[in-house]
Amino acid sequence: MTATRTTLVIGATGTTGRRTAAQLIAAGHRVKAAGRRATPLPGTERVRFDWYDPATFDEALTGVDRVYLVPPVGDPEPAPVMVPFLHRAHAAGVRRAVLLSSSAIPEGGPAVGAVHQALPGLFDQWAVLRPSWFMQNFTGTHTHADSIRERGVIETAAGTGRVGFIDADDIAAVAVHALTDDRAPNTDLILTGPQALSHDDIAAILTQVTGRPVTHHHLTYDALRDRLAAVIPREFATMLADMDRAIAEDAEDRTTDTVLRVTGRPPSPFRVVAERELSFPAASVTGPTR
């Protein structure tokens, strides 16, 4: 790998895109940071990109030979906008594509599963990252993090099901290897943290780390779906509620060695991430931190 190669990072201000871009820059690689917002990322070339505006595609693809693909947020069927972009990327000279998917979505499955299915047919060098649920859902700008800060609660229909929650920094580290190693993975990679935890476990750890009581409220499937459907399209709300039901049925109760195998270091435990990102005096917390 030489530093003359350039990676297009789509969603470069998002949870994994920002971290992937930063780690690529730190390793001496050239990055073109793509997104709808104009926030500059140090060390990158900034370019406007919108999945729903094909007029932004060509400029984003100019001069790049690999791409990190983050699907459009909240779109239950992203393939109609993503697959045409992949064809254009291949025609423009992109040779390696790394797609962010989910451990809950197999190749050919719903949502980004159709994009996963299309990827190997277009690129000789590729990878699909299938991380478990992000630890940052409880520390960043996710609904869970907001409800923790504002009301000290986590609301799910996941019951006592356990999840191998993963640090977004570890996802980015795997993405960097998948993008820059001499040999592409050419497979999908299921990424988890070092242990599977229930949302009750998460609440207990957050209580200990922050000094503020955090509890897990167990919702029914219907209650969660209807609550989500009040603020997002019902189809997407149903898909998210289905994912919680799958957790309750132990579909995500697993850990893998993928982070260690790809990066050479073990994934971070949730307590370490919580202490890193939520280290503040309890009295100072009055609302969202960002």
Salt bridges, closest charged atoms under 4 A:
GLU45 OE2 - LYS32 NZ 3.95
ASP53 OD2 - ARG48 NH1 3.44
ASP58 OD1 - ARG88 NH1 3.51
ASP65 OD1 - ARG66 NE 3.19
GLU107 OE1 - HIS116 NE2 3.95
ASP146 OD1 - ARG149 NH2 2.95
GLU155 OE1 - ARG151 NH2 3.34
GLU155 OE1 - ARG227 NH1 2.62
ASP167 OD1 - ARG276 NH2 3.13
ASP169 OD1 - ARG19 NE 2.59
ASP169 OD2 - ARG276 NH2 3.43
ASP170 OD1 - ARG265 NH1 2.70
ASP181 OD1 - HIS177 ND1 3.23
ASP188 OD2 - ARG130 NH1 2.92
ASP200 OD1 - HIS216 ND1 3.18
ASP200 OD1 - HIS218 NE2 3.25
ASP222 OD1 - ARG225 NH1 3.36
ASP226 OD1 - ARG225 NE 3.16
ASP226 OD1 - ARG234 NH2 3.26
ASP242 OD1 - ARG245 NH2 3.39
GLU252 OE2 - ARG254 NH2 3.83
ASP253 OD1 - ARG162 NH2 3.18
ASP257 OD1 - ARG261 NE 3.45
GLU277 OE2 - ARG19 NH2 3.75
GLU277 OE2 - ARG276 NH2 2.74
